[in-house]
Amino acid sequence: ARELAGIYSQPFKSPDWYKETPEPLVASDNKLNVKVVNEIPDLVPRFSVVAIGEVKIAPSPMWIQSFLSRIGIRPINNVVDLTNLFMVITGQPLHAYDYDKVLSLSGNNEAVLIARLPRDGEKITLLGNKEVTPTAKTIMISTDKQAIGVGGVMGGMDSEVDNDTKNIILECATFNMYSIRRTSMALGIFT
């Protein structure tokens, strides 16, 4: 709808239902605790996560690898490739974190994910081992102890899904598009 509005030079406004906070889904036998905090709802109108246990990391089916390669996305593993596939199909970015890494980077017995602005002098090492210093208005994803991603741009090395991952946190968020664009330009990261 946003693209069509642009093509026809019409104003676009997100519908009210798109901005509403949905009721959280909690499984009764969920042993993977995740605390979610959104300190900047004006820049992150939706910040949703779900923890998924006992995942098996493996190569994606060849058709997914081929599809992603043809559109310029490097296949990584089944979890990461599925987040990229759904992003391309739906236009909604997803990000997967290694639950156990997030838990170990959090301050207590639950994994914590916070959408916030950066702290003074904060740096983060992103996927691909690139260290960056965020601007004052960069959307940061962090635990209660440290930053683990740049919202809408790229995740961090400290929480990446790798071959040893057993549990994941799947994030689906709506980030302010102007903030993402400014951050991408300032950091020189275009994903």
N, C-alpha and C positions, 0 to 999 in steps of 0.2 A: 504494500500500500504506500509506503514511504517513497519507493522508487517511482511508482506511477504518479504520485503527486508531484514529484520533481519533473518528470517528463512533461506533464501537462501544466506546469507552472502554477500548481494549486498549493495552498498552505496545507501542512500536515500537522495534525494534533493526535497524540496517542490517545486512544479511547480510555475512559475512566476505569473500565474493568482491567486494563493492562497494568494500571498503577496500583491496584488493590493488593494488599498483602494476603496471600492465601493462608488457610489454616495449615499448620504443620502436620506432616504425616509422621506418625510415630508407631513403629511396630511394637507390640507388647513384649516380644522376646529380644528386642534390640539391645545387645550388650556393648555396642559401639557408641559411646556418649559423645555428642558434639554440641558445643555451646556456640551459638551464632549471635554476633553483636554487630549492629549497623550504626556507626557513629555519624555517618554522613548521608542521611536519606535523601537530601536534595541532589546529591551526585549519584547515589545508588538507590533508586526507588524500589528495587527488588533484589534481595540477597538470600537465596535459598540453597540449602545443602541437604544431602542425604548420605548417610554412611552405609556402605555395602561391604559385607564381610565375605571372606573365603573366596576371593576372586583368583582366577588362574591366569597369570600373564603368559601370553604366547604370541606368536606371529598372527596377524590378521589373515583371514582368507585372501587368496590371491586376487579375487575380484575387487576387494576393498583396497588392497595395496596398489593395484593397477589404476583404479579410479583416482585415488588420492595423488598418485604420481603424475597422472595426466593433467591434473589441475594445479600442479606445482606444490603439493604438500608431501613432505617426506614421511613415509610410513615409519612408525616407531614400534608399537605393539598393539595388541587387540583393544586395550582400554583407551589409550590415547587416540588410536585411529578411529574408534567409534565416536569419541567426542568430536573429532574433526569432521567425520562423515555427517553427523547430525547437524553440525554447525553449517556445513555447506548446503545441506538439503533444506534446513528450516530457517537459516539466517540467525539462529540463536546460538551464540557461543556457549560452550560448556567447558569446564576445566576439572580435571581429576587430580586429587592430591593423594599421596600415600598417607593413609590414616595413621599408621604407627609412627611415621616421621613427624606428623603434625602433633600427635600425642606427646612424643618425646620433647618437642619444642614448646609445649604448653606448660603452664605452671602447676597444674594439679592432675587429678585422675580423669580428666576429660579433655578431649581435643577441643581447642578454641579457635574459631575463625572470626576475625574482626575486619570490617570494612572501615577504613579510617584514612586520615591525611598523614603524611610522613612526619616523623619527629625530626628535630634539628640535627643535622649532620648524619642522618641515617643513610646507609648504603645497603644495596641488596645485590646478590649474585643471581642472575637470571639463568634460565635454561640456555645451554650453549656456553656457559661459564663466563658470561659478560657481566662485569660489575658496573652498576650505575648508581648515580646519586639522583634521587627523584626531585622534581621541582616541588614548590610549596603546595601546589594544587593537585598533585598526582594522587590518584586513588590507590591506596595500598591495601593489600590483603595481608593480615598478620595473625600470629597467635597472640596471646597476652604477653609474650616475651620479645618476639622479633618479627620483622617483615618476612613474608614467604612468597610474595607475588605482587605484580603491578596490575591492578584491576583492569580488565579489558585489553591488556597488552600482552603480558607474558608471565608465566609462573616462575617460581624460583627453584634453584638447584636443590635447596634443602628439603623440599617436599615432593620431588618428582617421583612419578610412577616408574619403577624400573623392574628388572627381572626378579627381584626379591620381594616385591610388593605382595601382600596377602589380603589387605583390606584397603578400601579407598573411600575418599569423600568426594562426591560428585557435586560440583557447584554450578548453579544456573542463576545468573544475575543479570540485571539491567543496569548498565553503566551509562552515565551521561556521555553522549557521543562527542560533544565538543571537548570535553575533558580528555577523552581517549585520544582524539586527534591532536590536541595540544601536547599531550604526554608523548605520543609517538614521534611527533616532530622534534620535541626537545631532547628526547633520548636517542633519536635516530634508529628506532625499532619499528619496523612495519611488518605486522603479522596478520 
